[in-house]
């Protein structure tokens, strides 16, 4: 994939040591430490993210650092004093912010500075370079807001968290093209303004919109088939699921036949076991166990079969065909059931017993997720 990971670089500054050695008085020394945040109190104006997944996995000390960094980024501060002397906290908290806040599009790069006295760290400061001026950020926000509102209005009409994930999954895939050449494809500008993006744009927009709609959601980064990739993890009815809009785009996977829309529901609310067949997360925070199937698309739509029942499967095929749908996908519990369905309905042509008058079909078996997709 094409995701360029932002990396923070460390810079070791000896400013405090130099001031000390050149006769800096105790009051001046304290002022220097205070200016770079050597353990100051929590500012009441600082943003907090108690409802965000990764924020809640951090220690209390790290949560404070996270909040200080988030407040600085949201207010476009260039130098942010931190309440830590542990430089490892900085990268961990920045990665947490990126996972929890898909709406942040204005950060260009960042770094941290470690202040030491005689080789012992005494303070850490976080510096951010921004891709845009505050005025430009405000202009982009204003331009995006009607589009964002239209998404949120659709989600507000949904009756459940599951329905919100399905509607957003469908909508992003149908309305936002996967395009490697898209400008700003690593952030939400590409989704809401250009209607074309890549995996990071999809994941950031999904995280932001679902979180705004009341569905806890986090962005996960790692690899898929060895390539850098980003997707999401959502909380529905007390259980976590994985959701990958990019891999749900059949155009991206090269599965679009031209006779149906490009939505592949195989990656809508799936388990860790299913996703990790071809996805490998690379994050520095703990991941929840995604082992429930209750809010999986195929289970919710009663298109999942854990035993052989030719009549029940046939009725699902007939229902889709008679309603004039261009396609139908069925999910099976294992590869053996998938093979049996293909052999019976496709190779044996028993599909004609249920779809009267059908003369031609196109089918795609997914052996990894045990899904049989049939295009009429």
N, C-alpha and C positions, 0 to 999 in steps of 0.2 A: 504494500500500500504506500501511500505518499505522505504519511504524516511525519512532519519534522518536529521532533521533540525539542522543546525549549530546555536548555540546560543552564543551570546557574553556576557561575564561576566564583571561586573564593579569592579574596584579595587580603593578604595579611598586611595590616598597617601597624607601624610602630610609633604613631603620632604620640600616644600617651607616654611611651617610654622616653621619647625625645623631649617632651615638655617637662617630664619629671627630672631628667638629667640636666636640663638647662635651667633648673631653679624654679620650676612651677610650684607655687604655694599650694597648701592643702585646699584652700577655697577654690582656687582655679582648677586644681586637679578634680575636685568633686563636680565642678561645672562641666568639665569635659566628659566625665562619666555620665552625668545626667543627660547630656546632649545626645549620647548614643544609646541611651536606654539601659543602663545597668541596673535593672530591677525596679523601675519606677512603678507606681501604683496603676491600677486599671482606670483608664479614662472613661467616664460615664458615657461619652459620646461614641465610643467604639462600637462597631457593628458586631453582633454576635450571631452564631449560626447553630443554635442548640437543636434545631430541627433537621440538621444535615447529617447524612450517614457518616462520612469520614470524620467530621468534627467530633462526633460522639465516640469515635474509637481512640481518640487521643487522650493523653494524660491531662490532668487539670492544668499543669504548667504549659503544656503544648497548646491547649485550647486558648490560653491567654495570648500566646505568641501568634497563633492563627488569627485571632480576632484583631490583634494589632496590625498584622500584615493586611488583612482584608479591609480594615478601615482605611489604611493608607492607599491601597489600590483603588477602592471605591471613590476616594476623595482625590485621587491622582497626585499623591504626595511622592516626591522624588527620593527622599531619604526618610526611612521609618525606623525610629529607635525601638528596640525589642527588649522584652523582659526575660532574656536568656543569655547565658554565656556559652551555651552548647551550640556550635555551628550546625550540627546534624539536625537540630530542631528546625532550622530555616528551610532546608530543602524538603523535609518531611511535611511541614506545614504548608509550604507553597504547593506541593503536589496535592495535598488535601483540598486546598482552596480550588484548584483547577478541576478536581473531581466533583466538588460540591456546587460549583458556580459556573455553569456553562455559558452564562450571559456575558462573562468578561471577555471582551474582544479587543481592548485597547492596550494591552501590555505587549510591548515589543521584546524586551529582554529584562533580566534582573540579575542581581549579584548581591553578595553580602560581604561585609568588612568585619574582620575580627580584630579587636583592639587588645593588646597584650602588655603586661608589665613584667619585664625580666622573664619573658617566655611563658608567662601564665596568663591565660585569657581572662579579661575582666569585663568585656562588653562586646556585643554584636549589633551591627546595624544592617538594615536591608535597603537596597537601592533599586529603583525601578526606572527603566526607560520606556516611554510610552510611544505608541505608533501614531497617535493623534494628539492634537491639542484638546483641552477641555471643551472648547467651542465646537470642534469637529465631532467630538464624542456626543455632545448634546444634539448636534444636527443629525447624526446617524440614528440616535435613539428616537428622535422625533419622526424620522422617516420610517423607521421600522415599526413603530408602535401600532399603526392601523393594521398592519399584517399580523403582528403578534396578537392583537385584540381579536382578530377574526378567528385565529386558531383557538384562543381561550374561550370564545363564545361557543364554538362547536363542542369543546370539551365540557363546558358548563351544562350542556343539554344532556350529557351522558348520565345514566342512572347509577353507574358503579365505577370503581377504579379500573376494573378489567375493561369495561367498555371504553374508558378514556385511552387506555393503551392501544386498543384495537383501532379506534378512530384515528388517533395520531399516527400510528404505524402506517395505516392505509394512506392517509392524507399526505404525509411527507414523501412516501414512495411515489405516489401518483402525481404530486405537484412539484417536487424538487428532483431534478435530474442528477444522476451520478455523473460528474464531469471532472476529470483530472485537471483540466485547464482552467477551472473556475477560479476567479479572483477571490481572495480572502477565504479560501476553502478550508482553513483551519479554525474558522470561527463562525458565529451565527450570522454575520453580514451576508455570507454567501447564500445562506438558506432563505432569509427573510427579504433580501433585496435583489438577489440575482437568480434565485430559484434553481441554483445548481451548486453542488458541493461534493465533498468526499466524506469518508467515514467520520473524521473529527467534527465536521460541520453538522452532520446528522446527529451524532451523539451529544454534542453540546446543546443543540436546539431541543432534542428530546428531553435531556435533563432539565433544562430551564422551563420548558412548557409544562411538563408533568409536575414538577415541583410547584410551579405557580398554580396548577390545577388541583393541588392537594394530594398528589400521589408522590410519596418519597422516591427519589430517583438519584442515582449517582453515575458518573461516567467512569468506565473501566478502560484502561489502556493495556496493550500487550501486543501479541502477534496473532495472526490468523494465517495458517498455512505458511508460516515463516516470514510473513510480511507485517510491518507495523500496522496496528489497527486499533480502533476504538469502538466501544459499544456501551450498553447500559445495564444496570441492575435496578429492579423496581420492587417496591414492597406493596403487596396486594393481600388484603385480608389476613395480615399477620405473617405472611410467608414471602420469601424473596424469589424472584425469577430473573432470568437473563432475557434481554431483548436486543436484537441487532437489526436496526433499520437497513443498514448497508447490505447485509446478507439477505435481508428480506426483499431486496430489490432484484427481481428476476433479470432485469436488464444488466445489472452489475455482474450477475452470475452467468449471463449468456443464455438464459432460459426463455427469453421472450419469443413466442412463436408468431406474434403478430395477430393472433386471433383472440387474445384475452388481455386483461390488464397485466401490469408487471409486478403484482404483489405475490410474494412467496411467503406464506404464513408459517413456514417451518421454524422461523426464528422469533416468533412472538410468544414470549413467556415460557421459556424452556428451562430445563434443569441443568445443573452443573455437569452432570454426566453426559448429557447430550451436547452441550456447547463445547466442552473440553475435548471433544473428538478432533476438532480442527482449530480451536481457539486456546491460546495460552495467556492468561493474565500476567502482567508484570507490574505489580503495584506494591507500595511499601505500607499498605494498611490491610488489616484482616478482612477477608471476604466472608459473607454469610453463606451458609449451606443452602443452595437452591435445589431442593429435593421434592418439592410439591408439584403436582400436575393439575391441581384443581382449577387454576386459571390459565391453563394452556389453551390456545386457540382451538385445537381439535377436540379437546375434552369439552370445552364450553359449547362448541357447535355440534356436539354428539357425532363427530366424524372420526372418533378413535375406537379401535377394536382390539381387544386383548384376547380374543378367541375367534375361531373360525365360525362365521355365520353368513353363508352365501346369500340367504334371503335378506337379512338386515343390510348387508353391504349393497346388494342389488337395489334395495329401496332407496338408498342414499343416491345412487347413480341415477335412478329413474326420476327422483325428485328434482335433481339439478337439471336434468335434460328437459323434463316437462315444463319447468319454469323458464326455459329459454336461456339458462346460464351458459356462458361460453366454456366454463371449465368447472371441475370439482376435484378436490384433493382429499384423500383419506389417509389416516395415519394408523399404523399397526404397531403392536407391542414389540415385535421382533422381526428379524430378517426373514424367518421362515414363513410367517404369516404374510409378509409383503410378497414373497415369491409365489405363495399359493394363490393370492389374489390376482397377480399378474397372469399366472398360468391359467387360471379359471376364466377370468373375465376378458382378458386380452388374447392370449394364445388360443384358448378354447372358444373364443367369440361368444361366450354366454352373456356378454353385455347386451347383445341384441335381444335377449329375452326380457330385458328391463327397459331398454331405450328403444322403443319401437320405431322402425324406419331409419335408424341410424345407419349411415353407409361409410363414414370415414371418421377416424379419431386419431389423435396424436397423444402419446403418453410419455411421461418422464418419471422413472422410479428414482427415489432418493434412498440409496442403501444405507446411508449413515443415520438418517432420521426415520427410516422405514415409512416413507411417504410415497403414495402413488398418486400422481397428478394426471388427470385425463382432460384433454381439450377436445371439445365436440366440434 
